[in-house]
Amino acid sequence: MMPAIYVLDVPEFRALIDLSRAPKLYETTDLGNGYFRVRSADTLEFGRKELGFKPAVWYGCVTGGIDGTILQFDRDTLRIGPLAP
């Protein structure tokens, strides 16, 4: 299964969606139900400072759910990999 993060379609998380789309960094799909799915064939990786997220928004970015394993989620980096077999 490809790792994925489900991102609520609200202005606070728009930077994550925009970054994922350009330049086709990850497969980003509008699910049409108020969420976007961002996924990768390998590992998803995001940086808080790159996104411009304050800590409260940063730690809330996973509230939509994930498919995969959180490899790292600290003050500055979120990495999500595939589920282990």
For each residue, the residues with C-beta under 8 A, 3 or more apart:
1: 67 68 82 83
2: 27 39 40 41 67 68 82
3: 39 40 42 43 44 66 67 68 69 80 81 82 83
4: 37 38 39 40 44 66 67 68 80
5: 37 38 39 44 61 62 64 65 66 80
6: 31 35 36 37 38 64 65 66
7: 13 16 17 35 36 37 38 61 64
8: 13 34 35 63 64
9: 13 17 30 34 35 36
10: 13 14
11: 14
12: 57 60
13: 7 8 9 10 16 17 57 61
14: 10 11 17 18
15: 18 19 51 52 53
16: 7 13 19 20 38 46 51 53 61
17: 7 9 13 14 20 21 28 36 38
18: 14 15 21 22
19: 15 16 22 25 46 50 51
20: 16 17 25 26 28 36 38
21: 17 18 24 25 26 28
22: 18 19 25
23:
24: 21
25: 19 20 21 22
26: 20 21 38 39 40 44
27: 2 37 38 39 40
28: 17 20 21 36 37 38
29: 36 37 39
30: 9 36
31: 6 34 35 36 37
32:
33:
34: 8 9 31
35: 6 7 8 9 31 64
36: 6 7 9 17 20 28 29 30 31
37: 4 5 6 7 27 28 29 31
38: 4 5 6 7 16 17 20 26 27 28 44
39: 2 3 4 5 26 27 29 44 67
40: 2 3 4 26 27 43 44
41: 2
42: 3 81 82
43: 3 40 71 79 80 81 82
44: 3 4 5 26 38 39 40 68 78 79 80 81
45: 77 78 79 80
46: 16 19 50 51 61 77 78
47: 50 51 76 77 78
48: 51 53 55 58 75 76 77 78
49: 52 76
50: 19 46 47
51: 15 16 19 46 47 48 58
52: 15 49
53: 15 16 48 57 58 61
54: 57 58
55: 48 58 59 75
56: 59 60
57: 12 13 53 54 60 61
58: 48 51 53 54 55 61 75 78
59: 55 56 62
60: 12 56 57 63
61: 5 7 13 16 46 53 57 58 78
62: 5 59 65 66 70 73 78
63: 8 60
64: 5 6 7 8 35
65: 5 6 62
66: 3 4 5 6 62 70 80
67: 1 2 3 4 39 83
68: 1 2 3 4 44 80 81 82 83
69: 3 80 81 82 83 84
70: 62 66 73 78 79 80
71: 43 79 80 81
72: 77 78 79
73: 62 70 77 78 79
74: 77
75: 48 55 58
76: 47 48 49
77: 45 46 47 48 72 73 74
78: 44 45 46 47 48 58 61 62 70 72 73
79: 43 44 45 70 71 72 73
80: 3 4 5 43 44 45 66 68 69 70 71
81: 3 42 43 44 68 69 71
82: 1 2 3 42 43 68 69
83: 1 3 67 68 69
84: 69
85:
